[in-house]
Amino acid sequence: STTLIFYKVESRITSRFAHTTVRSSVVNSGSKAQSIGFNVQIPKRAFITNFTMNVNGITFTGSVKEKTVARNLYAQAKARGKAAGIVRTNSQDMETFKTEVHVPPGSNIQFELHYQEMMQRKLGVYEHSLHLQPGRLVPQFQVDVYIYEPNGISFVQTTNAFGERFIGLTKMNTTKEKAHIVFKPNVEQQRKCENCTDSGVDGLFRVTYDVSRDHNAGELQVSDGHFVQFFAPSSLTPLPKNIVFVIDVSGSMWGVKMKQTVEAMQAILDDLTMDDYFSIVDFNHNVRCWSEDLVPGSSIQVEEAKSYIRGIKPNGGTNINEALMKAVQMLLKASNQRLIDPRSVSMIILVSDGDPTVGEIKLSKIQKNVKRVMKEEFSLFSLGIGFDVDYDFLERIAMENRGMAQRILANHAASEQLRSFYRQVSSPLLRQITIQFPEEAVSDVTHNRFDKFFSGSELVVAGKLRLTEETTLTSFTTASASMDLTLETETEIGELDAKLAGQQHSVTGFARQMWAYITVNQLISERSLAPTAAKKRKITQRILTLAVEHQFVTPLTALLVESEDGGERLLADSPKDPKQGCCSGQLPTPVILNYSPPPWVQPPTPRYLPPCSSSLPALSLSLSLSLSSLARPGVVVNGQLVGAKGPRADGKTSTYFGAISMYYQPEGLEVTASTERITVRDSHRGHSFTWAATANITVKISIVKESHVTVSVNDNIRVMVLLHRVWKKHPINVDYLGIYVPTDNQYSPLVDGLIGQFSVEPEVRVYNPHPGADPLKEEATMEVKGHQLSVTRGWQKDYRQDRKQGSDVYCWFVHNSGKGFIDHHYTSYIVPHSHSFLHCRRPGK
């Protein structure tokens, strides 16, 4: 018999990069020599980085080497017991590391395994899974998960598959940036039941979390001479999508597979909207279409499609090639006929459980055929049901066509697996995303061009920093949605390393390891698609160099575990199973771009218009402008006043602009800036941006981080809104906005509004200046528009150059809410909505 002394698991997660250590100590408490095993299930996307073992004082230490080198060294010495190895299991996400050592009675063996992985964001969360399987009751059992996210953690939670007896045994301590999860059941708590001798700890222990994001431009982190950019925008309206579902209905799909597929399709079809277009291709040895043309996702069409799916009876062979050709043809037809929105996202979702048996059956030829006919804006997603399908092929064909693949287990949970995958791709938010950095500042950048971004996911780009004197690094992200966007973010180069120095449980060199992890995975994907043997050899050498340098066990490397004197060796290998694949991940198209800011990124130099007038009541004000090319007003700018938190010393309450909206009627475009965020809406959809990042939108909306937003229409109307922040705990003052309008704006004769009416300045004469009640403010008479008005000298602030103090702009204040100075009574400028036009007309218009 054997005695398990302790079983401890520790995961350190820093900025989505996880380093996990599994340790156990076992004693051969029997009277005979026996084999003692160490089995650990690890995520398939993880790379083992080390394995050490101590057998009765003899320490075995691991090192990653090129596979052929490691095998030769292993063969040179007699191994102790059996070789270690990675044994693939029929699992969707996990694989098993397994070793056995034959030892005499009384022997004490300690095992320690290390592996690393980058957390992938799916459906809005990062999930860290630990498969706990000690196999027996353990006197010392403990799991620790340490999370450190520099930008903050928005939530963290844990789940396990151990049953009701384990509810409440997990402890969690969290701060804004850190979380520590502890699972430490004692022997009694580990029991499967009250009187059981078996352990109930057998299954997945999951930690899910997400990070805080204060803007859409992404999170840029620099550490240890490397950088990582995370990009996961939200507050964007999903783009319409065009989907052709290609479903295998061959005989092998009979039973649970087809039943689960039909069940999943019912829910997936219900998710479609009127903006989406779709059709269904089902295939065995023949290919059939539910509809030859893509149709909108109306409730009537969806119900008809669901009925069609329910009537399918699987039989016959598998003609994947013809089915995919048909699906591409349908998307091409819809695109050529301009049936679909040019900014929509087009995709094919293939569901199959086996290799082709009819028509073109050579996998490489099918792969070439699909690539030849697919347009650059189309994507192919492959779902392989069960383990009879060649998953490597499904993965290659998906990656080569801007998609991804996933294995679906052929059991009663298949329907939920299919629906879960669909949810990942059902809300495309952006197309043609490119994340760029100044070329002189970085090198060895991972793929930085992505075909699509889906809601709840995350794009990650990493690279090395060049040695420069710069103290900051800036990234520029361009993307296409219903409008084109440019987002900018920057970070201080030494800031994160200073924070990490004080963290006891962070991952040392996380940015360096993450860059290597991403690069190696992308190279493995490139290698599987290499068009020539020479290209494949070149990529192989790059993988070997990086994997050995960063100590990753990959399909091309192995972990040689040897005693201190080198006399005894074990080999941890990673055999590739062609039916199950070795690697996963999306392969975006690489691109090298120099950043060239668009000319309108630079803010114009407009004239200043006061943010408010102390003589006006606390009401919404209307500023209505018109384009000269239109017969009626086409642009309106409206401001909403907000009051201070309380009255001033004189008993009066100050008012400020709390929101300013600009509405361009011909395109149905509305831009609203508040002190919290900037919202952009057109006739179809809306997007929201915070003040925390710089952004540019092709309709010429420029947001400068924590500063101002500039809106331009047709190059002849520009409005700039300046953000003013005040101390949050100030007893009276509130955040507010200022508005600036250039003197060269071109207005039509119909221009009107509280400020628009002064687009052509009236003749003004000020005379009879004399001391006022306040000795610092003289009074005078103003003659304007045939009226004689009493005015008082004062000043306003221009904050364009000095954001804190501003500069004084001297002016005359008109009393009585501007009576005699403005064309109408002030109440005429009050409008019901932010996009409302004035209904009054200026005199003589």
Secondary structure, 3 states (H helix, E strand, C coil): CEEEEEEEEEEEEECCEEEEEEEEEEEECCCCCEEEEEEEEEECCCEEEEEEEEECCEEEEEEEEEHHHHHHHHHHCCCCCCCCEEECCCCCCEEEEEEEEEECCCCEEEEEEEEEEECCEECCEEEEEEEECCCCCCCEEEEEEEEECCCCEEEEEEEECCCHHHCCCEEEEECCCEEEEEECCCHHHHECCCCCCCECCCEEEEEEEEECCCCCCCEEEEECCEEEEEECCCCECCCCEEEEEEEECCHHHCCHHHHHHHHHHHHHHHCCCCCCEEEEEEECCCEEECCCCCEECCHHHHHHHHHHHHCCCCCCCCCHHHHHHHHHHHHHHHHHCCCCCCCCEEEEEEEECCCCCCCCCCHHHHHHHHHHHCCCCEEEEEEEECCCCCHHHHHHHHHCCCCCEEEECCCCCHHHHHHHHHHHHCCEEEEEEEEECCCCCEECCCCCEEEEEECCCCEEEEEEECCCCCCEEEEEEEEECCCEEEEEEEEECCHHHHHHCCCCCCCCCHHHHHHHHHHHHHHHHHHHCCCCHHHHHHHHHHHHHHHHHHCCECCCEEEEEEECCCCCEEEECCCCCCCCCCCCCCCCCCCCCCCCCCHHHCCCCCEEECCCCCCCCCCCEEEEECECCCCCCCEEEEEEEEECCCCCCCCCCCEEEEEEEEEEHHHCEEEEEECCEEEEECCCCEEEEECCCEEEECCCEEEECCCEEEEEECCCEEEEEEEECCCCCCCCCCCEEEEEECCCCCECCCCCCCCHHHCCCCCEEEEEEECCCCCCCCEEEEEECCEEEEEEEEEEEECCCCCCCCEEEEEEEECHHHECCECCCHHHHCCCCCCCCCCCCCCCC
